[in-house]
């Protein structure tokens, strides 16, 4: 009997060591911003997406960014993706926006999908600024930035970019030196969306989004939904229809 217990203990220790070896040391909570895995290239589809155009634009440091432009509306939404996904995660919502009479640009941050460059969280703001600049060159005068999780944080970093007419942050964390100066003097409409139990590696995302709202000047709105859904996952949660309608109403107020 004691041999069997000893054997079980040895096996348990071995499994634990293998797990820790595979995971590595945990990141400190205060600096949590996981680097994304190397994304698989997104191959061109054999059938074009209806009412969509594949586009490429260049950042101020020479990186080519790939995107997809949906719709033909005069108000355009630029969609910034999460750290765990690429532009395709926004495509269903972008198509919905197009059907509702808006335009939408979904794009891949550098190092994702068909975009050039290496993933670098400190440079994603350059990619988003290039996306906004591309839309200005296309003649859009009302540009709304919508970002989920990491994308929401990056939207918060470019709030003073010329051409912006609205801001929607979904589950955005307060990382990358975001502070009151990013929000306090913004005169265009702002919408903040989060779950009341949104937590990520010790970060209280609910609290972070509330802080962004508190820093912001009017006009502003915050909507806190029950549950723990995070980022773009909120659109497929039990509150998905309400969130989509909330965003559509927000856009209608800007148009």
ZIWORA-V174075 format. One record per residue. N is the residue number from 1. RES is the residue in one letter. SS is DSSP state (A for helix, B for strand, O for the rest). PHI is phi as a letter, one per 40 degrees, with the letter a starting at -180 (none if undefined). Layout:
((N & RES & SS & PHI) (N & RES & SS & PHI))
//
This chain:
((1 & X & O & none) (2 & X & A & c) (3 & X & A & c) (4 & X & A & c) (5 & X & A & c) (6 & X & A & c) (7 & X & A & c) (8 & X & A & c) (9 & X & A & c) (10 & X & A & c) (11 & X & A & c) (12 & X & A & c) (13 & X & A & c) (14 & X & A & c) (15 & X & A & c) (16 & X & A & c) (17 & X & A & c) (18 & X & A & c) (19 & X & A & c) (20 & X & A & c) (21 & X & A & c) (22 & X & A & c) (23 & X & A & c) (24 & X & O & g) (25 & X & O & c) (26 & X & O & c) (27 & X & O & c) (28 & X & O & c) (29 & X & A & d) (30 & X & A & c) (31 & X & A & b) (32 & X & O & c) (33 & X & O & a) (34 & X & O & c) (35 & X & O & c) (36 & X & O & c) (37 & X & O & c) (38 & X & O & c) (39 & X & O & c) (40 & X & O & c) (41 & X & O & d) (42 & X & O & c) (43 & X & O & c) (44 & X & O & d) (45 & X & O & c) (46 & X & O & c) (47 & X & O & b) (48 & X & O & d) (49 & X & O & c) (50 & X & O & d) (51 & X & O & f) (52 & X & B & b) (53 & X & B & b) (54 & X & B & c) (55 & X & B & b) (56 & X & B & b) (57 & X & B & b) (58 & X & B & b) (59 & X & O & c) (60 & X & O & c) (61 & X & O & b) (62 & X & O & g) (63 & X & O & c) (64 & X & B & c) (65 & X & B & b) (66 & X & B & c) (67 & X & B & a) (68 & X & B & b) (69 & X & B & b) (70 & X & B & b) (71 & X & O & g) (72 & X & O & b) (73 & X & O & c) (74 & X & O & c) (75 & X & B & c) (76 & X & B & b) (77 & X & B & b) (78 & X & B & c) (79 & X & B & b) (80 & X & B & b) (81 & X & O & c) (82 & X & O & c) (83 & X & O & c) (84 & X & O & c) (85 & X & O & a) (86 & X & O & b) (87 & X & O & c) (88 & X & A & c) (89 & X & A & c) (90 & X & A & c) (91 & X & A & d) (92 & X & A & d) (93 & X & A & c) (94 & X & A & c) (95 & X & A & c) (96 & X & A & c) (97 & X & A & d) (98 & X & A & c) (99 & X & A & c) (100 & X & O & c) (101 & X & O & g) (102 & X & O & b) (103 & X & B & b) (104 & X & B & a) (105 & X & B & b) (106 & X & B & b) (107 & X & B & a) (108 & X & O & c) (109 & X & O & c) (110 & X & O & d) (111 & X & O & g) (112 & X & O & b) (113 & X & O & f) (114 & X & O & c) (115 & X & O & c) (116 & X & O & c) (117 & X & O & g) (118 & X & O & b) (119 & X & O & d) (120 & X & O & a) (121 & X & O & c) (122 & X & O & c) (123 & X & O & b) (124 & X & A & c) (125 & X & A & c) (126 & X & A & c) (127 & X & A & c) (128 & X & A & c) (129 & X & A & c) (130 & X & A & c) (131 & X & A & c) (132 & X & A & c) (133 & X & A & c) (134 & X & A & d) (135 & X & A & c) (136 & X & A & c) (137 & X & A & c) (138 & X & O & c) (139 & X & O & g) (140 & X & O & c) (141 & X & O & b) (142 & X & B & b) (143 & X & B & b) (144 & X & B & b) (145 & X & B & c) (146 & X & B & b) (147 & X & B & b) (148 & X & B & b) (149 & X & O & f) (150 & X & A & d) (151 & X & A & c) (152 & X & A & c) (153 & X & A & c) (154 & X & A & c) (155 & X & A & d) (156 & X & A & c) (157 & X & A & c) (158 & X & O & b) (159 & X & O & c) (160 & X & O & c) (161 & X & O & c) (162 & X & O & d) (163 & X & O & h) (164 & X & B & c) (165 & X & B & b) (166 & X & B & a) (167 & X & B & a) (168 & X & B & b) (169 & X & B & b) (170 & X & B & b) (171 & X & O & f) (172 & X & O & c) (173 & X & O & c) (174 & X & O & c) (175 & X & O & b) (176 & X & O & f) (177 & X & O & g) (178 & X & O & c) (179 & X & O & a) (180 & X & A & d) (181 & X & A & c) (182 & X & A & c) (183 & X & O & b) (184 & X & O & c) (185 & X & O & b) (186 & X & O & c) (187 & X & O & c) (188 & X & O & c) (189 & X & B & c) (190 & X & B & b) (191 & X & B & b) (192 & X & B & b) (193 & X & B & b) (194 & X & B & a) (195 & X & B & c) (196 & X & O & c) (197 & X & O & b) (198 & X & O & c) (199 & X & B & b) (200 & X & B & a) (201 & X & O & f) (202 & X & O & g) (203 & X & B & c) (204 & X & B & c) (205 & X & A & c) (206 & X & A & d) (207 & X & A & c) (208 & X & A & c) (209 & X & A & c) (210 & X & A & c) (211 & X & A & c) (212 & X & A & d) (213 & X & A & c) (214 & X & A & c) (215 & X & A & c) (216 & X & O & c) (217 & X & O & c) (218 & X & O & c) (219 & X & O & c) (220 & X & B & a) (221 & X & B & a) (222 & X & B & b) (223 & X & B & b) (224 & X & B & b) (225 & X & B & b) (226 & X & O & c) (227 & X & O & h) (228 & X & O & b) (229 & X & O & d) (230 & X & O & b) (231 & X & A & f) (232 & X & A & c) (233 & X & A & c) (234 & X & A & c) (235 & X & A & c) (236 & X & A & b) (237 & X & O & c) (238 & X & O & c) (239 & X & O & c) (240 & X & A & d) (241 & X & A & c) (242 & X & A & c) (243 & X & A & c) (244 & X & A & c) (245 & X & A & c) (246 & X & A & c) (247 & X & A & c) (248 & X & A & c) (249 & X & A & c) (250 & X & A & c) (251 & X & A & c) (252 & X & A & c) (253 & X & A & c) (254 & X & A & c) (255 & X & O & c))
//
